[in-house]
Amino acid sequence: MTTNAYILGDSAVVLWGISSRERIRRQLAACPEVRIVEDPAVLANGDSALLLRADYLFEVRTITALLERLGLLMHEDRAAAAHVPAAQVPAALVALQGEDGRGGDARQLPGFDAQALQAFEGTLRRTDPPTLAPLNESDRAALSNRLYGSAYKGITDLVTKFWWPRPAKRVVAWCAERHITPNAVTMTGVLLMVFAGWCFYEGFHVTGLIAGWIMTFLDTVDGKLARVTVLSSRFGHLLDHGMDILHPPFWYWLWGLSLASPPALLGQDAQTLYIALFAGYIGGRIAEGLFHQLGDLALFTWRPFDAYFRLITARRNPCMILLTAFTLIGRPDWAFLAVVIWTVGTTGVLMVRLLQGFVVRLISGPLVSWMQDAKAAEQAYPRAYRTFSTTRSAYGDG
C-alpha cells in the first residue's frame, strides 16, 4: 500500500536546532511505505494520503498511529493532520486549510484527537499520549521540554531515571545547537568505554570509574539527542545497543583481574566467580529476551513489581554504584564481589519472573502489560503509575 505524504505550510519556530518542515521530513523517513510529495496534485496517485500541517508539532509515534487509521487528527477544534483515501484528499485539504477545520465535505471525515491514539509505548516503556501541539513562539520552551521528555523511557534504571535527565538535557541542547550528531556522541562513549576497561585492568579504579560514569552519561545523551533531532540511524542504534549489551561483564572481569589478591567467596576461587558473573549476566539477558515470547511486552513492563525491580536490577548503572561505593571506602575487592552477588541474585529473580509468566501464559493466554490501559493502571496502581508512566523530571525546565 502506497501512502503519499504532503506537508502544508511552515513555521518559524525552531526546536532543538531544526525547522518544523525538516523535523516532519525526518519523521516521515522513519515510516515505511510513505513517500513525500511536493505537489498536492500527486496525492491522488496513491492508495491513501497523509497530510500534515507544519505549524503543528508531532512525534514519530503520532504519525505512525495516524497511519493506522483514517480521518482527521484534531487539536481542539482545528484539524492538524489527516490520513485519508486518495479520493478524499480535496475534503481533507479544505479541513486543514479552512478556518473552522471541518467545513464542507470535510464534515464527512471522522475526527479524533491525540488522546484517542495509543498512549502506551512499549519501546520506551511509558504511557503518554502521542505529541500533538500547535507551534507558537511563546510556547517554544514548553514544546522543547515536551520533545525531550517524550524521548525518555518511563521504566529504566535509577541513575538514568532520577540522576541524568536534567544535566543530560543541557548537554543535548549544547550538541543540538552545534549540530553534533548522535553517532559522534556514541563514538566518544566507545572510546571512554575502552579507556575505562583498560583502567580497571591496570588497577586505576578511580580513574576508570570517572571515565565509566561519563560514558554512561553520554549513553543517555546520544539516545535523547537522536530522538529530539530525529537523527536515529540503524548504524547508531546497533552501535549504541551493541555496546550497552557487550561491555559490562568485561568491565567487571577486568576489575577482578586487577586485584592483587584473587577474590574468593564461600570458598569459591576467582575463576568460579568469573564464570558466575558471566553466567549471571548472560542469563539475565536471556530471561528478558525469552519473556518477549509470552506476549507483546518486555519483562519489566509486565507488573509494577517488575518496573520497580528495573530500577536496581544488575545492569551497568546499578553495578557502577556498587563499584563506586566500595572503592570509596578502599575495598575494590568487595566491589567486585558485590557485583557478582548482585548479578547472580537479580538474575535469579528474573528467572523466577520468567517462569511465573510462562505459567500465566499457559493458563490465561498472552501476557499484557499493566500499563496497556492507562486509565486502569492509574486507578489500580496510582503511585507506580506516577513513577513509571513518564520520567517527569525530563519535562521540566531544569
C-alpha positions as CSV (number, residue, x, y, z in Angstrom):
1,M,0.0,0.0,0.0
2,T,1.4,3.4,-1.1
3,T,0.9,6.5,1.1
4,N,1.8,9.8,-0.3
5,A,2.6,12.5,2.3
6,Y,2.3,16.2,1.9
7,I,3.5,18.9,4.3
8,L,1.3,22.0,4.4
9,G,2.8,25.4,5.2
10,D,5.7,26.2,7.5
11,S,6.6,27.5,10.9
12,A,9.2,29.9,12.1
13,V,9.6,28.0,15.4
14,V,12.8,26.1,15.6
15,L,13.1,23.3,18.2
16,W,16.4,21.6,19.0
17,G,18.1,23.1,16.1
18,I,15.8,22.1,13.2
19,S,12.8,23.6,11.5
20,S,9.3,22.1,11.6
21,R,9.3,21.0,7.9
22,E,12.7,19.3,8.3
23,R,11.6,17.6,11.5
24,I,8.5,16.2,9.8
25,R,10.6,15.1,6.8
26,R,12.9,13.2,9.1
27,Q,9.9,11.7,11.0
28,L,8.3,10.6,7.7
29,A,11.6,8.9,6.7
30,A,11.1,6.6,9.7
31,C,7.7,5.5,8.3
32,P,7.9,2.7,5.8
33,E,6.0,2.9,2.6
34,V,5.4,6.6,2.9
35,R,6.6,8.9,0.1
36,I,6.9,12.7,0.5
37,V,5.5,14.6,-2.5
38,E,5.9,18.4,-3.1
39,D,2.7,18.8,-5.3
40,P,-0.6,18.1,-3.7
41,A,-2.0,17.0,-7.1
42,V,0.2,13.9,-6.8
43,L,-1.6,12.8,-3.7
44,A,-4.4,11.2,-5.8
45,N,-1.9,8.7,-7.3
46,G,-1.5,6.7,-4.2
47,D,-3.8,4.4,-2.2
48,S,-4.0,7.0,0.7
49,A,-2.7,10.4,1.5
50,L,-1.1,11.7,4.7
51,L,-1.4,15.5,5.2
52,L,0.5,17.2,7.9
53,R,0.4,20.9,8.9
54,A,3.9,22.2,9.5
55,D,2.7,24.6,12.2
56,Y,2.0,21.7,14.5
57,L,4.4,19.6,16.5
58,F,4.3,15.8,16.1
59,E,6.4,12.9,17.2
60,V,7.1,9.8,15.1
61,R,4.6,7.7,17.0
62,T,1.9,10.3,16.5
63,I,2.4,9.9,12.7
64,T,2.6,6.1,12.8
65,A,-0.5,5.9,15.0
66,L,-2.3,8.2,12.5
67,L,-1.2,5.9,9.6
68,E,-3.1,3.1,11.3
69,R,-6.5,4.8,11.0
70,L,-8.3,7.1,8.6
71,G,-9.7,10.5,9.4
72,L,-8.7,14.0,10.7
73,L,-6.3,14.3,13.6
74,M,-7.8,17.2,15.6
75,H,-6.3,19.6,18.1
76,E,-9.2,21.2,19.9
77,D,-11.5,22.4,17.0
78,R,-8.8,22.5,14.4
79,A,-7.6,19.8,12.0
80,A,-3.8,19.4,12.4
81,A,-3.3,16.3,10.1
82,A,-5.2,13.8,8.1
83,H,-4.9,10.3,6.7
84,V,-7.5,9.7,4.1
85,P,-8.2,7.7,0.9
86,A,-6.9,9.4,-2.2
87,A,-10.4,10.3,-3.3
88,Q,-11.0,12.3,-0.1
89,V,-7.9,14.5,-0.4
90,P,-9.8,17.6,-1.5
91,A,-12.1,17.5,1.5
92,A,-9.1,16.9,3.8
93,L,-7.2,19.9,2.3
94,V,-10.3,22.1,2.9
95,A,-10.3,20.9,6.6
96,L,-6.7,21.6,7.1
97,Q,-6.6,25.0,5.3
98,G,-10.0,26.3,6.3
99,E,-10.8,28.4,9.4
100,D,-13.2,26.0,11.1
101,G,-11.3,22.8,10.4
102,R,-14.4,20.8,9.4
103,G,-16.0,22.8,6.7
104,G,-17.9,21.5,3.6
105,D,-17.3,17.8,2.7
106,A,-14.8,17.6,5.5
107,R,-17.7,17.0,7.9
108,Q,-18.0,13.5,6.4
109,L,-14.5,12.6,7.6
110,P,-14.1,11.1,11.0
111,G,-12.2,13.2,13.5
112,F,-10.2,12.2,16.6
113,D,-7.6,13.8,18.8
114,A,-4.2,12.6,20.1
115,Q,-5.8,11.3,23.3
116,A,-7.6,8.7,21.2
117,L,-4.3,7.3,19.9
118,Q,-2.4,4.6,21.7
119,A,-0.7,6.0,24.8
120,F,1.3,3.0,25.9
121,E,4.7,2.8,24.1
122,G,6.5,-0.5,24.6
123,T,9.8,0.7,23.1
124,L,10.2,3.5,25.7
125,R,8.2,1.7,28.4
126,R,6.0,4.6,29.2
127,T,2.3,5.7,29.0
128,D,1.9,9.1,27.5
129,P,-0.4,10.3,24.7
130,P,1.5,11.0,21.4
131,T,2.6,14.6,21.0
132,L,0.4,17.0,19.1
133,A,0.6,20.7,19.7
134,P,0.5,24.0,17.7
135,L,3.8,25.6,17.2
136,N,3.9,29.1,18.8
137,E,7.0,31.1,19.6
138,S,5.6,31.8,23.1
139,D,5.4,28.1,23.8
140,R,8.8,27.3,22.4
141,A,10.5,26.4,25.7
142,A,7.5,24.2,26.8
143,L,7.5,22.5,23.4
144,S,11.2,21.8,23.6
145,N,10.6,20.3,27.1
146,R,7.9,18.2,25.7
147,L,10.1,16.8,22.9
148,Y,12.9,16.0,25.4
149,G,10.5,14.4,27.9
150,S,8.8,12.3,25.3
151,A,12.3,10.9,24.3
152,Y,12.8,9.5,27.8
153,K,11.9,6.0,29.0
154,G,9.4,5.6,31.8
155,I,10.9,2.4,33.1
156,T,14.7,2.3,33.4
157,D,17.5,2.2,36.0
158,L,17.5,4.6,38.9
159,V,20.6,6.5,37.6
160,T,19.1,7.2,34.1
161,K,15.7,8.0,35.6
162,F,16.5,10.2,38.5
163,W,20.0,11.5,38.1
164,W,20.6,12.1,34.4
165,P,17.5,13.9,32.9
166,R,18.3,17.5,33.8
167,P,22.1,17.5,33.2
168,A,21.7,15.4,30.1
169,K,19.1,17.9,28.8
170,R,21.7,20.7,28.9
171,V,24.3,18.6,27.0
172,V,21.7,17.6,24.5
173,A,20.8,21.2,23.9
174,W,24.6,22.1,23.5
175,C,25.1,19.3,21.0
176,A,21.9,20.2,19.0
177,E,23.0,23.9,18.8
178,R,26.3,22.8,17.3
179,H,24.9,20.1,15.1
180,I,26.9,17.4,16.8
181,T,25.4,14.1,15.7
182,P,24.3,11.3,18.0
183,N,26.8,9.0,16.4
184,A,29.6,11.3,17.3
185,V,28.5,11.2,20.9
186,T,28.2,7.4,20.8
187,M,31.8,7.1,19.4
188,T,33.1,9.3,22.2
189,G,31.4,6.9,24.6
190,V,33.0,3.9,22.8
191,L,36.5,5.5,23.4
192,L,35.6,6.1,27.1
193,M,34.4,2.5,27.4
194,V,37.7,1.1,26.2
195,F,39.7,3.5,28.3
196,A,37.6,2.6,31.4
197,G,38.2,-1.1,30.8
198,W,42.0,-0.5,30.5
199,C,42.0,1.5,33.7
200,F,40.1,-1.3,35.5
201,Y,42.6,-3.9,34.3
202,E,45.6,-1.8,35.4
203,G,44.1,-1.1,38.8
204,F,43.3,2.6,38.2
205,H,39.9,2.1,39.6
206,V,39.0,5.7,40.4
207,T,40.1,7.0,37.0
208,G,38.2,4.1,35.4
209,L,35.1,4.9,37.3
210,I,35.3,8.6,36.3
211,A,35.6,7.5,32.6
212,G,32.9,4.9,33.1
213,W,30.4,7.4,34.6
214,I,31.0,9.9,31.8
215,M,30.4,7.1,29.3
216,T,27.1,6.1,31.0
217,F,26.1,9.8,31.0
218,L,26.8,10.1,27.2
219,D,24.9,6.9,26.7
220,T,21.8,8.9,27.8
221,V,22.8,11.9,25.8
222,D,23.2,10.2,22.5
223,G,19.8,8.5,22.6
224,K,17.9,11.7,23.6
225,L,19.8,13.7,21.0
226,A,18.8,11.2,18.3
227,R,15.2,11.4,19.3
228,V,14.8,15.2,19.7
229,T,16.7,15.8,16.4
230,V,15.1,12.8,14.7
231,L,18.5,11.5,13.6
232,S,18.3,7.9,14.6
233,S,20.1,5.6,12.3
234,R,20.4,1.8,12.0
235,F,24.2,2.0,12.5
236,G,23.9,4.3,15.5
237,H,21.2,2.0,17.0
238,L,23.3,-1.1,16.6
239,L,26.5,0.5,17.8
240,D,24.8,2.0,20.9
241,H,22.8,-1.1,21.9
242,G,25.6,-3.5,21.0
243,M,28.0,-1.5,23.2
244,D,25.4,-1.5,26.0
245,I,24.9,-5.2,25.9
246,L,28.5,-6.4,25.5
247,H,30.8,-4.3,27.7
248,P,29.5,-4.6,31.3
249,P,30.7,-8.1,32.2
250,F,34.1,-7.5,30.6
251,W,34.5,-4.4,32.8
252,Y,33.8,-6.4,35.9
253,W,36.1,-9.2,34.8
254,L,38.9,-6.8,34.1
255,W,38.3,-5.3,37.5
256,G,38.6,-8.7,39.1
257,L,41.9,-9.4,37.2
258,S,43.4,-6.2,38.6
259,L,43.1,-7.2,42.2
260,A,46.3,-8.2,43.9
261,S,44.6,-10.9,46.0
262,P,42.2,-13.0,43.9
263,P,38.7,-12.5,45.3
264,A,37.0,-15.5,46.9
265,L,33.5,-16.1,48.2
266,L,32.2,-19.1,50.2
267,G,35.3,-21.0,49.3
268,Q,35.0,-20.4,45.6
269,D,38.1,-19.3,43.7
270,A,38.4,-16.4,41.3
271,Q,37.7,-18.5,38.1
272,T,34.4,-19.7,39.6
273,L,33.4,-16.2,40.3
274,Y,34.2,-15.1,36.8
275,I,32.1,-17.9,35.4
276,A,29.2,-17.0,37.8
277,L,29.5,-13.4,36.7
278,F,29.2,-14.1,33.0
279,A,26.6,-16.8,33.5
280,G,24.5,-14.4,35.6
281,Y,24.8,-11.6,33.2
282,I,24.0,-13.7,30.1
283,G,21.2,-15.5,32.0
284,G,19.5,-12.2,32.8
285,R,19.6,-11.1,29.2
286,I,18.3,-14.4,28.1
287,A,15.4,-14.2,30.6
288,E,14.5,-10.8,29.2
289,G,14.6,-12.0,25.6
290,L,12.5,-15.1,26.3
291,F,9.9,-13.0,28.1
292,H,9.0,-11.3,24.8
293,Q,7.7,-14.6,23.6
294,L,5.0,-14.6,26.3
295,G,3.2,-11.5,24.9
296,D,3.8,-8.2,23.2
297,L,5.7,-6.7,26.1
298,A,9.0,-6.6,27.9
299,L,9.6,-8.3,31.2
300,F,9.9,-5.0,33.1
301,T,6.5,-3.8,31.8
302,W,4.5,-6.8,33.0
303,R,3.6,-5.8,36.5
304,P,4.5,-2.8,38.8
305,F,7.0,-5.0,40.7
306,D,9.0,-5.5,37.5
307,A,9.1,-1.8,36.9
308,Y,10.4,-1.1,40.4
309,F,12.9,-4.0,40.0
310,R,14.2,-2.5,36.8
311,L,15.5,0.5,38.9
312,I,18.0,-1.7,40.6
313,T,18.5,-4.9,38.6
314,A,22.1,-5.7,37.7
315,R,22.5,-3.6,34.6
316,R,25.6,-1.4,34.3
317,N,24.5,1.7,36.2
318,P,23.4,-0.1,39.4
319,C,26.6,-2.1,39.3
320,M,28.6,1.1,38.8
321,I,27.0,2.4,42.1
322,L,28.3,-0.7,43.9
323,L,31.8,-0.4,42.3
324,T,32.0,3.3,43.3
325,A,30.7,2.8,46.8
326,F,33.1,0.1,47.8
327,T,36.0,1.8,46.1
328,L,35.4,5.0,48.1
329,I,35.9,3.0,51.3
330,G,39.1,1.4,49.9
331,R,37.7,-2.0,49.2
332,P,37.8,-2.7,45.4
333,D,37.8,-6.4,46.2
334,W,34.4,-6.1,48.0
335,A,33.3,-4.0,45.0
336,F,33.9,-6.9,42.6
337,L,32.2,-9.4,45.0
338,A,29.2,-7.2,45.4
339,V,28.7,-7.0,41.6
340,V,29.0,-10.8,41.3
341,I,26.5,-11.4,44.1
342,W,24.1,-8.7,42.7
343,T,24.3,-10.1,39.2
344,V,23.6,-13.6,40.2
345,G,20.9,-12.7,42.7
346,T,18.9,-10.4,40.4
347,T,19.1,-12.8,37.5
348,G,17.6,-15.4,39.8
349,V,14.6,-13.0,40.3
350,L,14.3,-12.6,36.6
351,M,14.3,-16.3,36.0
352,V,11.5,-16.7,38.6
353,R,9.5,-14.0,36.8
354,L,10.0,-15.7,33.5
355,L,8.7,-19.0,35.0
356,Q,5.7,-17.2,36.5
357,G,5.0,-15.5,33.2
358,F,5.2,-18.8,31.4
359,V,2.6,-20.4,33.8
360,V,0.3,-17.4,33.4
361,R,0.7,-17.6,29.6
362,L,-0.4,-21.2,29.7
363,I,-3.4,-20.5,31.8
364,S,-4.6,-17.2,30.6
365,G,-3.1,-16.5,27.2
366,P,-0.6,-13.9,26.1
367,L,0.6,-11.6,28.8
368,V,-0.5,-7.9,28.8
369,S,1.4,-5.0,30.5
370,W,-0.3,-3.4,33.5
371,M,0.3,-0.1,31.6
372,Q,-1.5,-1.1,28.4
373,D,-4.7,0.6,29.6
374,A,-3.5,3.9,31.0
375,K,-6.7,4.8,32.9
376,A,-7.0,1.4,34.5
377,A,-3.3,1.5,35.5
378,E,-3.6,4.9,37.1
379,Q,-6.6,3.8,39.1
380,A,-5.2,0.4,40.2
381,Y,-1.6,1.5,40.9
382,P,-1.6,5.3,41.3
383,R,1.9,5.5,42.8
384,A,3.5,3.2,40.3
385,Y,1.7,4.9,37.5
386,R,3.0,8.4,38.6
387,T,6.5,7.0,38.8
388,F,6.7,5.0,35.6
389,S,4.2,6.4,33.1
390,T,6.8,9.0,32.2
391,T,10.1,10.3,33.6
392,R,8.6,13.6,34.8
393,S,11.9,15.3,35.6
394,A,12.7,15.1,31.9
395,Y,9.9,17.5,31.1
396,G,11.0,20.3,33.5
397,D,12.9,23.4,32.8
398,G,15.9,22.3,34.9
